[in-house]
């Protein structure tokens, strides 16, 4: 059931909640982007990005799903959420493992 089929007061409430969830998701994704720029090595960057990316995507996609209502787009959003939560840890692990096998040294306080 699309958003336009709800009463006007419900539409407003759903839109406000969806916008709030989208903003929270964007905040977490923004923090992840800052982490990539500020953290010193691939290991800490991968840790920060994999955690905040998952939480940010959860809120962002949940807000979009709520705003869309029960349509075919909801199914597509849910498929993306499932794939993201299955693949995000695997991608982070593969990145860190390849960096470790390539001989990348972890950052220490003496390096700064």
Secondary structure, 3 states (H helix, E strand, C coil): CCHHHCCHHHHHHHHHHHHHHHHHHHHHHHHHHHHHHHCCCHHHHHHHHHHHHHHHHHHHHHHHHHHHCCCHHHHHHHHHHHHHHHHHHHHHHHHHHHHHHCCCCCCCHHHC
